[in-house]
């Protein structure tokens, strides 16, 4: 009878002689945003910061009173228009994280056991979160409204209307209206009458369901009703509208500048020249003829060159499809599959944050930024830490005071409801 042996396996029988091995920490998804870099391309508005009020006079009225008079006749009636003051409002984006004293001591002595410095990882992730929030606010309204409520079923809030715009992001699963919301963020549910904070209305998101679309909250606010407003509320103060939520603390973003009647406290109803040069809501494809019309209308209204188009990625795909259909290739083996739209003197840009079906055209010099501090870096220094009171640890903060300045709305052209692919 042949002898048999039990084969000892490294995986189970003698695993004690093996080390546990970890590879490097991998970035397995896209976290940064193009809009964070877009800020670097914007000119800085030259004004002193004031914690009380910042205003800038706008010349928006035509002068009148030119007379063709007879020889020796009465001269023209004297008249001069008066500039009107725009009010600029800044916001302060803030993010924080904590770290233990033990982690600091290890970091300062021997990092061999770290796949990546804990401080660097935490700082980078907070910077990514700040950049994402800035990108979301860049396209929205100063109200900072991100969506509206459809219904509430035991703290599962079905949502609609990205940025509060009827129908935006509310069709075709997975619904894009859900994109701004992330598990772990805190939001507030507001009664639009007022607006006013719903009782128990500040809650943390425990689940996000893009297919519904819905967010699940840690607890159910009281009397949630259809068309209630949803804003972010990540402040430690969690009881009041003004102190605990982002309401009215968003950027004066693209939708504000391109669609609102009042921007920077100046109304286009009172000053018609404060309206965008073109606002086309008819839908359909974005074409070269539409671009030419936008150039002409903005030149007539604002006097600038339409040098930048920022549009939805779905609109870009449809435009490429439209252009390729008209192209005839002399070499069928050399057809370009990834050709991009081009127009002389115009830069085209698309990002995942541009609202669906929208194309924003502008003269870039008509949009400025103001920042009180440099853009925060991804890796803070230990000297930036503040000791926690009564706890063995430190707290770090990222701060970014900023605002956008729309200097000439006549140099803006808007197309919405555009065809997407």
Residue, then its C-alpha position, 0 to 999 in steps of 0.5 A: x500500500x502506497x504511503x500518503x502524505x498531507x500537504x501542508x499549505x502556506x495559506x492555512x497550515x504554515x501561514x505564521x511564517x508569512x508576512x502580511x503585505x500591503x501594496x501602496x494606497x491607490x486613488x481608485x476614483x476621480x475626486x478633483x474637479x476642473x472648476x478648482x483649476x478654473x479659478x486660476x484662469x480668472x482675473x482677480x477683481x481689485x477691491x478692498x475686502x470689507x466685513x461690512x459691505x462691498x459695493x461697485x458702481x455699474x454704468x448701465x444707462x444710456x445718456x439722452x438729450x441730443x438735440x438738432x437745433x436751428x441757428x441761434x436756437x435753444x440748446x439741448x436740455x442738460x441731463x446725465x445718467x447716474x451709475x447704480x451700485x452693485x453689492x458683492x457678497x463673499x462666502x467662507x468655505x470651511x472644512x475641518x478634521x482631527x488627528x490624535x497626538x499619537x499619530x503626530x508623534x509617530x509621523x515625526x519619528x518614523x513613518x515606515x508603517x504608514x502607507x501614506x502620511x495620515x496627515x497628508x491623506x486627511x488634508x488631501x481628502x478635505x481639499x477634494x471635498x472643498x473643491x467639489x463643493x465649490x464646483x457645485x456652488x459655481x453653477x448654482x444660485x446664491x441661495x445655495x438651494x441644491x434640490x427640492x423634495x418630492x415626498x418623504x417616507x420615514x426619512x427617505x426623501x425622494x428629490x427633484x429639481x437640481x438647484x431648484x430648477x423645475x425638471x433639471x436632473x429629474x429624468x432618466x435613471x440614474x438621476x443627476x439631481x442626486x449627484x451633489x449628495x454624498x453619504x455622511x454630508x448633512x443637509x437641511x430641509x426648508x419650508x419654502x415659505x419664509x424660508x424656514x427650517x423644518x422642525x428636526x430639519x438638519x439631518x445627516x445623510x445615511x444613504x444615497x439611492x441614485x435610481x430613485x432618486x432619494x436620500x435617506x436621513x438619520x432621522x425624519x424631519x417634521x412635516x416634510x412637504x413636496x417642494x421643500x428646499x434642500x440645502x447643505x448644513x455641515x456646520x456644528x450649529x444645527x438648530x437655526x437657518x442662519x447659523x446652521x445651514x448654507x442657505x443664502x451662503x452660496x456663490x453667485x454662480x452661473x445659473x444666477x448670473x445667466x437666469x436671475x433677474x437680480x444679480x449683485x443686488x441690481x435688477x435687470x427689470x430696472x436696468x435692461x442692460x443688466x440682462x444677459x446678451x442672449x437667453x435661448x431656451x428653445x432647445x435643440x442642438x447646439x450648432x455653429x449658427x447658434x454660436x455665431x448668434x451668441x457672439x453677435x448678441x453679446x457683442x451688441x449688448x456687452x461689447x465683448x468677444x464670446x471667447x469661452x463656452x462651458x457646456x454639459x458633457x452630453x451636449x458636447x457629445x451631441x455636438x461632436x456627433x452632429x459635426x462628424x455626420x457632416x464630415x467626409x473622410x478621404x481616407x476611411x482607414x484614418x478617420x478621427x474618432x475623438x475629434x473635438x469642436x473648435x471655433x476660432x477665438x473660442x475655448x470649449x470646456x465641459x465638466x461633469x458639474x455643468x447642468x444637463x442641457x446647458x451651455x454657458x457662453x461668456x467673455x471671460x474678462x467679464x467674470x472675475x474672482x475675489x479670494x482673501x486667502x491663497x488656495x489651500x494646499x493639500x498637505x498642511x503643516x503640523x504648525x497649522x494644528x490647534x490642540x483639542x481641549x481635554x482630548x489627546x488630539x489636534x484639529x485642522x481647518x481649511x478656509x477659503x473666503x471667496x466670491x465671483x464678480x459678474x462685471x458685464x452680463x451683456x457679455x453672457x449667452x445662455x442656451x438651455x434644454x439642448x439636445x444631449x447624447 
